[in-house]
Amino acid sequence: MLGGRSIQLARVFGIRIGVDASWFLILFLIIWSLTRTYGDVFPNQETKALVLAVASALLFFVSLILHELGHALVARRNGIGIAGIDLFLFGGVARLRRDADSAGVEFRVAVAGPLVTLVIVALCVGAGLLVAGSSFDDALSTGATAGTAAAILFYLAFINTALLLFNLIPAFPLDGGRIARAIAWRVTGNRSKATRFAAVVGRGFSYLLIGLGVYALLEGLLITGLWSIFIGIFLGQAARSAEVQTHLTARIEGLRVADVMDREPVALESGLKLDRALEDFFLRYRWPWFPVVDAAGLYLGYVRRQAVEEVPEALRPGWTVQEVMNPEAAKGVRVGLDEPLEAVLGSEGLGRLGALMAVDGEGVLRGVVTLDQVRRALRPTAPAV
């Protein structure tokens, strides 16, 4: 869904919040559009209009993060790991490490986001009416401090209502489509069939959006038409991707990390001197990195050959592997033995390093699962002759 690694902004409840590069484009477009809108509400006050536009845009994205946090926290409560939340051109996404294992969990995770958005809308409307006294229109007409607050609250209530209604359309992968999939899953008892049903509806809705976009272009509505076409194309591709992913994960259903990993990983002890590490391991095996463990076998991280070679040759006999290891980078490349194999498919660490370190409940390194091993598990089994 995203073009590359996102830029981390913060961590909320331990969940990484990031933005894709495309987010900056939509942020600029929203601020530009709102500056013109607020300029009409507060004429001859360009600075005020710009400040309101920036504040409104940022608060809108805060509401998007809260929406995705709703999905993420409910997913985590139901035992599904969270890779992070990313904002991008078309909104936000909570990246779950695996799919739901039951229709009930799928429904709870899917409905959590819209419920959070509904609460945001209610709070904005309530606060707006409290600030305005009687109505938003009365407050806006004053141009006073109350009017400024009411303007932002009115925008947040409007945009989140629009987001809520759009998201509840029963077209996969929108939240409404996931809710529809959960219902179909409960009725049929088959996740793959339910996904195909929701994906077909999603593709149909994407064609409708593209058609409406073409019509808008013919009517001279350039921005509306192009935006509708882009969203339609994105939703169509996302629906197809979700269907393919579900088909693939069905092949590895029931498999755990321990079932496919290399159970005899070659690891370096943290106290090993760099000259021995280079001579006995990197030059011997020709691998670009090795996991690092302590004397008890506890996984500490990994070390790259480049990090070893960057240390001057004269200093290597006195330096240890642990001194050039990056423990922070290692956090994203560890996985539990009993984790379902499905959980590693979207792992950022697997794509970055090409492998994940499998550890037991006490953190002892028990194996390494590589990208090639995951690919082999995903291949269809040849029929018996």
C-alpha positions as MATLAB code, in Angstrom:
seq = 'MLGGRSIQLARVFGIRIGVDASWFLILFLIIWSLTRTYGDVFPNQETKALVLAVASALLFFVSLILHELGHALVARRNGIGIAGIDLFLFGGVARLRRDADSAGVEFRVAVAGPLVTLVIVALCVGAGLLVAGSSFDDALSTGATAGTAAAILFYLAFINTALLLFNLIPAFPLDGGRIARAIAWRVTGNRSKATRFAAVVGRGFSYLLIGLGVYALLEGLLITGLWSIFIGIFLGQAARSAEVQTHLTARIEGLRVADVMDREPVALESGLKLDRALEDFFLRYRWPWFPVVDAAGLYLGYVRRQAVEEVPEALRPGWTVQEVMNPEAAKGVRVGLDEPLEAVLGSEGLGRLGALMAVDGEGVLRGVVTLDQVRRALRPTAPAV';
ca = [
       0.000    0.000    0.000;
       2.857    2.365    0.753;
       5.782    3.116   -1.478;
       8.541    2.731    1.119;
       9.544    3.124    4.738;
       7.605    5.872    6.448;
       9.037    8.681    8.555;
       8.406    8.118   12.252;
       6.654   10.966   14.054;
       5.963    9.483   17.475;
       4.936    6.421   19.457;
       1.515    6.271   21.094;
       0.775    3.376   23.481;
       3.941    1.809   22.090;
       2.601    1.950   18.522;
       4.803    3.592   15.893;
       3.145    6.539   14.114;
       4.693    7.414   10.747;
       3.989    9.354    7.576;
       4.645    8.359    3.991;
       6.239   10.951    1.703;
       2.908   11.314   -0.122;
       1.347   12.659    3.090;
       3.173   15.970    2.680;
       1.449   16.483   -0.669;
      -2.044   16.012    0.735;
      -1.159   18.168    3.763;
      -0.159   21.001    1.423;
      -3.314   20.609   -0.687;
      -5.605   20.646    2.349;
      -3.916   23.733    3.809;
      -4.086   25.486    0.436;
      -7.787   24.681    0.030;
      -8.709   25.618    3.598;
      -6.812   28.901    3.396;
      -9.124   29.949    0.574;
     -12.201   28.711    2.486;
     -11.277   30.517    5.701;
     -10.380   33.576    3.635;
     -14.030   33.778    2.584;
     -15.218   33.390    6.186;
     -12.730   35.961    7.551;
     -12.162   38.456    4.699;
      -9.059   40.647    4.729;
      -7.439   38.457    7.395;
      -4.993   36.368    5.339;
      -2.721   35.464    8.259;
      -5.642   34.300   10.357;
      -6.977   32.228    7.462;
      -3.585   30.530    7.019;
      -3.203   29.803   10.742;
      -6.707   28.330   10.875;
      -6.002   26.227    7.800;
      -2.796   24.782    9.271;
      -4.462   24.095   12.641;
      -7.481   22.463   10.991;
      -5.364   20.275    8.703;
      -3.163   19.058   11.552;
      -6.165   18.380   13.804;
      -7.797   16.437   10.977;
      -4.758   14.197   10.749;
      -4.807   13.798   14.534;
      -8.382   12.542   14.165;
      -7.183   10.114   11.471;
      -4.528    8.796   13.850;
      -7.167    8.363   16.575;
      -9.333    6.470   14.066;
      -6.470    4.097   13.244;
      -5.552    3.776   16.921;
      -9.082    2.490   17.463;
      -8.373   -0.324   14.995;
      -4.894   -0.951   16.395;
      -5.783   -1.087   20.092;
      -8.729   -3.419   19.550;
      -6.545   -5.619   17.328;
      -3.841   -5.748   19.993;
      -6.448   -6.554   22.644;
      -7.415   -9.546   20.488;
      -3.858  -10.821   20.201;
      -2.940   -9.279   16.826;
       0.423   -7.531   16.678;
       0.683   -4.002   15.304;
       3.487   -3.055   12.919;
       2.505    0.629   13.122;
       0.182    3.331   11.844;
       1.040    5.289    8.710;
      -0.538    8.372    7.156;
      -0.306    8.664    3.384;
      -1.926   10.308    0.365;
      -5.348    8.666    0.760;
      -5.641    8.729    4.544;
      -4.278    6.385    7.169;
      -3.733    2.682    7.746;
      -3.124    0.552   10.815;
      -0.675   -2.154    9.694;
      -1.625   -5.380   11.451;
       0.952   -8.162   11.600;
      -1.638  -10.764   10.699;
      -5.263  -11.130    9.719;
      -8.036  -11.792   12.204;
      -8.550  -15.458   13.075;
     -12.330  -15.268   13.461;
     -15.279  -13.307   12.090;
     -15.939  -11.826   15.531;
     -12.414  -10.429   15.848;
     -12.568   -9.080   12.280;
     -15.842   -7.298   13.066;
     -14.558   -5.774   16.321;
     -11.348   -4.511   14.722;
     -13.181   -3.133   11.678;
     -15.886   -1.304   13.610;
     -13.515    0.238   16.179;
     -12.242    2.971   13.830;
     -15.677    4.253   12.755;
     -16.822    4.280   16.399;
     -13.847    6.494   17.317;
     -14.671    8.823   14.418;
     -18.319    8.953   15.534;
     -17.192   10.034   19.014;
     -14.955   12.722   17.473;
     -17.871   14.068   15.429;
     -20.124   14.153   18.497;
     -17.472   15.969   20.567;
     -16.841   18.532   17.821;
     -20.553   19.221   17.354;
     -21.121   19.486   21.102;
     -18.116   21.749   21.652;
     -19.024   23.829   18.607;
     -22.558   24.452   19.817;
     -21.221   25.271   23.283;
     -18.763   27.798   21.840;
     -21.213   29.260   19.340;
     -24.013   29.617   21.832;
     -26.795   28.832   19.359;
     -25.374   27.770   16.006;
     -22.156   27.626   14.047;
     -23.424   30.226   11.605;
     -24.000   32.793   14.358;
     -20.483   32.321   15.724;
     -18.853   32.496   12.308;
     -20.623   35.748   11.504;
     -19.109   37.456   14.555;
     -15.485   36.897   13.468;
     -14.546   36.897   17.159;
     -12.588   34.347   19.179;
     -15.680   32.178   19.477;
     -15.991   32.331   15.691;
     -12.413   31.150   15.258;
     -12.942   28.107   17.488;
     -16.313   27.386   15.894;
     -14.752   27.517   12.414;
     -12.227   24.809   13.298;
     -14.808   22.685   15.115;
     -17.233   23.001   12.203;
     -14.567   21.838    9.775;
     -13.540   18.897   11.965;
     -17.165   17.840   12.437;
     -17.821   18.085    8.688;
     -14.687   16.327    7.454;
     -14.948   13.518   10.017;
     -18.614   12.984    9.157;
     -17.659   12.732    5.487;
     -14.846   10.331    6.409;
     -17.235    8.229    8.498;
     -19.865    7.950    5.762;
     -17.295    7.149    3.073;
     -15.550    4.577    5.266;
     -18.812    2.755    5.988;
     -19.466    2.031    2.304;
     -19.430   -1.801    2.139;
     -16.506   -1.894   -0.304;
     -13.275   -3.659    0.620;
     -10.779   -2.509    1.907;
     -12.799    0.321    3.490;
     -13.992   -0.290    7.042;
     -17.492   -0.922    5.738;
     -16.061   -3.566    3.428;
     -14.253   -5.225    6.334;
     -17.472   -5.198    8.337;
     -19.233   -6.775    5.339;
     -16.460   -9.380    5.122;
     -16.871  -10.200    8.815;
     -20.616  -10.718    8.325;
     -20.067  -12.840    5.198;
     -17.389  -14.794    7.062;
     -19.791  -15.516    9.920;
     -22.513  -16.607    7.471;
     -20.326  -18.778    5.217;
     -17.760  -19.902    7.770;
     -15.054  -19.358    5.127;
     -12.663  -16.394    5.286;
     -11.471  -16.767    1.688;
     -15.010  -16.754    0.276;
     -15.931  -13.773    2.439;
     -12.834  -11.897    1.256;
     -13.598  -12.610   -2.396;
     -17.150  -11.327   -1.906;
     -15.976   -8.121   -0.207;
     -13.220   -7.636   -2.801;
     -15.699   -7.944   -5.698;
     -17.881   -5.269   -4.077;
     -14.777   -3.137   -3.537;
     -13.725   -3.393   -7.184;
     -17.270   -2.558   -8.280;
     -17.229    0.569   -6.129;
     -13.824    1.526   -7.526;
     -15.221    1.310  -11.070;
     -18.120    3.534   -9.985;
     -15.717    6.137   -8.593;
     -13.638    6.073  -11.774;
     -16.778    6.493  -13.857;
     -17.927    9.436  -11.740;
     -14.461   10.938  -12.086;
     -14.592   10.702  -15.874;
     -18.044   12.310  -15.857;
     -16.750   15.140  -13.632;
     -13.864   15.733  -16.059;
     -16.321   15.981  -18.958;
     -18.271   18.545  -16.932;
     -15.119   20.610  -16.442;
     -14.539   19.680  -12.779;
     -10.830   18.914  -13.119;
      -9.766   18.493   -9.473;
     -12.899   16.572   -8.441;
     -12.652   14.305  -11.456;
      -8.972   13.490  -11.051;
      -9.322   12.902   -7.307;
     -12.268   10.545   -7.840;
     -10.311    8.602  -10.475;
      -7.209    8.335   -8.267;
      -9.227    7.096   -5.276;
     -11.081    4.622   -7.498;
      -7.820    3.221   -8.876;
      -6.335    2.979   -5.393;
      -9.367    1.174   -3.943;
      -9.454   -1.249   -6.874;
      -5.781   -2.128   -6.466;
      -6.134   -2.451   -2.678;
      -9.135   -4.790   -3.058;
      -7.205   -7.015   -5.477;
      -4.132   -7.002   -3.214;
      -6.192   -7.995   -0.183;
      -7.766  -10.857   -2.112;
      -4.354  -12.110   -3.252;
      -2.925  -11.804    0.267;
      -5.807  -13.793    1.752;
      -5.296  -16.476   -0.911;
      -1.599  -16.675   -0.018;
      -2.103  -16.747    3.743;
      -4.620  -19.581    3.333;
      -1.697  -21.719    2.111;
       0.260  -21.223    5.327;
      -2.651  -21.345    7.748;
      -1.576  -23.285   10.819;
       2.156  -22.909   10.160;
       4.321  -21.292   12.828;
       7.701  -19.609   12.599;
       9.249  -22.677   14.253;
       7.943  -24.880   11.422;
      10.030  -23.209    8.690;
      13.034  -21.664   10.455;
      16.660  -22.804   10.317;
      17.098  -24.455   13.726;
      20.906  -24.261   13.723;
      21.726  -20.574   13.208;
      25.346  -19.454   13.197;
      25.663  -16.696   15.799;
      28.493  -14.593   17.219;
      29.074  -14.282   20.963;
      28.974  -10.674   22.110;
      32.503  -10.849   23.563;
      34.123  -12.101   20.347;
      36.944   -9.824   19.117;
      36.405   -8.142   15.776;
      39.494   -9.613   14.116;
      38.291  -13.163   14.916;
      34.734  -12.312   13.836;
      35.977  -11.092   10.470;
      38.405  -13.973    9.888;
      36.377  -16.905   11.277;
      32.876  -15.872   10.277;
      32.476  -13.079    7.713;
      35.324  -14.174    5.431;
      34.542  -17.872    5.931;
      30.765  -17.847    5.375;
      30.585  -14.747    3.155;
      27.418  -13.556    4.882;
      26.733   -9.812    5.246;
      25.540  -10.098    8.874;
      25.323  -12.462   11.851;
      23.053  -12.560   14.917;
      24.737  -11.764   18.222;
      24.069  -13.632   21.485;
      25.476  -13.546   24.992;
      27.072  -16.487   26.799;
      23.621  -17.865   27.717;
      22.367  -17.678   24.127;
      20.120  -14.639   24.657;
      19.585  -12.735   21.423;
      21.130   -9.261   21.634;
      21.019   -8.031   18.038;
      22.964   -8.458   14.841;
      26.190   -7.088   13.413;
      26.966   -6.263    9.785;
      30.298   -6.919    8.107;
      30.459   -3.265    7.096;
      30.364   -2.198   10.757;
      33.292   -4.496   11.527;
      35.371   -3.335    8.556;
      34.809    0.332    9.423;
      36.863   -0.180   12.606;
      40.576    0.397   11.845;
      42.451   -2.898   11.500;
      44.828   -2.038   14.337;
      41.911   -1.647   16.766;
      39.987   -4.808   15.863;
      41.868   -7.155   18.246;
      40.786   -4.978   21.165;
      37.167   -4.351   20.174;
      34.274   -6.793   20.655;
      31.286   -7.553   18.461;
      28.941   -5.969   20.981;
      30.700   -2.618   20.627;
      29.793   -2.297   16.927;
      26.373   -3.941   17.148;
      23.290   -1.755   16.747;
      20.732   -3.048   19.303;
      18.065   -0.534   18.257;
      18.018   -1.770   14.652;
      17.700   -5.337   15.923;
      14.355   -4.800   17.646;
      12.375   -4.997   14.427;
      13.934   -8.283   13.283;
      12.965  -10.623   16.113;
       9.916  -12.870   16.193;
       8.543  -15.444   18.601;
       8.787  -19.161   17.840;
       5.038  -19.665   18.142;
       4.055  -16.667   16.032;
       1.950  -17.704   13.030;
       3.959  -17.535    9.818;
       1.339  -15.155    8.479;
       2.509  -12.602   11.050;
       5.908  -12.198    9.364;
       4.584  -11.537    5.837;
       4.278   -7.796    6.318;
       7.284   -7.493    8.592;
       9.409   -4.459    7.843;
      12.436   -6.247    9.286;
      12.042   -9.203    6.928;
      12.062   -6.862    3.948;
      14.964   -4.817    5.299;
      17.289   -7.577    6.493;
      15.933  -10.551    4.551;
      15.529  -12.588    7.743;
      14.035  -12.599   11.233;
      15.558  -13.969   14.429;
      13.305  -16.531   16.116;
      13.480  -16.422   19.904;
      11.738  -18.356   22.653;
       9.782  -16.879   25.553;
      12.989  -16.062   27.446;
      14.671  -14.362   24.490;
      17.060  -17.177   23.614;
      17.893  -17.387   19.905;
      16.443  -20.642   18.567;
      16.522  -20.124   14.824;
      16.468  -17.809   11.822;
      13.636  -17.566    9.304;
      14.675  -16.133    5.948;
      12.766  -14.524    3.128;
      13.485  -17.547    0.922;
      12.008  -19.894    3.521;
       8.827  -17.814    3.666;
       8.599  -17.795   -0.132;
       8.955  -21.572   -0.268;
       6.161  -21.953    2.285;
       3.913  -19.747    0.139;
       4.414  -21.804   -3.006;
       1.512  -24.080   -3.913;
       2.125  -27.716   -3.049;
       2.586  -29.911   -6.094;
      -0.174  -32.523   -6.418;
       0.822  -36.099   -5.645;
       1.377  -38.311   -8.700;
];
